[in-house]
Amino acid sequence: MSLTDPVADMLTRIRNACSAGHRRVDMPVSKLKTEVARLLRDNHYIADYKILDDGAHGVLRLYLKYHNELPVIRELRRISTPGLRRYVKCRELPRVKNGLGMAIVSTPKGLMTDREARSANLGGELLAVVW
């Protein structure tokens, strides 16, 4: 099975697991997905993540976070797609839910949140928004 958009697949798996009330979700591992998982963990959207060895490529396992039996991640949306890339300058970085959410931006210095990119004065590809 070849995926044209592995990040969209990752976000869909997380959304589905949250709406089904699962405690964890597994997906094929990649450097980009691991970085997205790190950002989600560092900004308290997921409890943790682990990279497991399944003998083949490896599995990325995310441990989802709930508050009062509701998922912490309310919305997870892909912005830039392989068919339509969305690049933004530093000044054009969106404020998600007036700073309550976060945007994931792929900058020349790696993946970072909109807040980190703004303080580093960097623009880049707007991958996704979370709140």
N, C-alpha and C positions, 0 to 999 in steps of 0.2 A: 504494500500500500504506500503510494507516494503522496505526500502532502504538498500542496502548492503553497500553503500558508500555515506553517507550524505554530506561529504565535497565536493566530486566530483559533486554531485547534486547541491550544493550551487554555485560552480564555474561555472557550465554550465548555471544555471539560470542567473547569473550576465553577462556572455558572451552573452547570447541570448538577454537579456534586453538592453545591450550596442549596439549590432548590430541592434536592432530594434529601437533604439533611445528613449527608455523609460526613464522617469525621476526617477522612483523608481521600486523596485522589492521586492516581498514578498516570504517568505519561512518558513517552520516549524522552530521553535526556538530550539536551544540546547546551552549548555554552550560553546562547542567547536566552533560552528558557530558564537556565540556572540564575542568570543575572536578573531576570524579571522576578523570579522567586525570591532572590535576595532583597530586592527593593520592596516587595510585598511584605516580607518578614520584618525588615528594618523599619517600615512605616506602620507596623502592627495590623496589617490586613490579614495575615495568616499567622498561625502559631509557630510553625517551623517548616523546614524542608530537608529532605535527605536524598542523596544519590545512592541508589542500590545497584548492586551488580547482579544482573540476571543471566550472565554467561554470554549474552549477545551484545547489544549496544549499551545497555544500562537503562535504569528507570529512575525518573525524577518523581519523588513522592512528596506531596504537599499536605501538611496537617492544617486543616481549616479551623478557623476561629469563630466561636459563636458567643453572642451576648444576649442573655435572657431568651435562650432558645432560638434566636434569630441570627442568620449569618452576618458577620461584620461587613463583608463585601455586599453592598446593596446593588451596585451596578458595576459592570466591567465591560467596557466597549472598545473595540478595535477602531482606530482612526485611520491610520495609514495602511493601505492594502497593497499587495503586489501589483494590482491593476491601476491603482491610483495612490501614488506616494504623496504624503502630506509633509512638506518641509516648512518649518517655521523659524523666523529669526528670534533672537533673544527677546526683543520687545513684543513679539506676537505670541509668546507662550501663554496658553489659556490659564485662567484661574478656575480650577474645577470646584464647583459649589462654594465659591468665594473663599477658597483656601482650605476648606474642610476635606476635599478630595485631593487626588494627585494625578498628574499626567506623567506618563513614562516616555522619556525622550531619549533617542539614540543620538548622542553627540560625538564629535571627533575624539573626546576623552572617555568614551564608554557610555553605558546606560546610566541615566540619572533621573531623578524626579524633576518636575518643573521648577521647584524651589531651588534645588541645587544648581540647575542649569542657569537660572536667573542670577544667582549670586556669583557663578563662574563666568557670567556674561557670554554664554554659549547658546547657539540655536542648534537645530538638527531635525531628525525625522521624528514626528509625533506618532509614537507607536500605539498607545492606548490611554484611556482615562479610567480611573478607579475612584469609587466613593461608596 
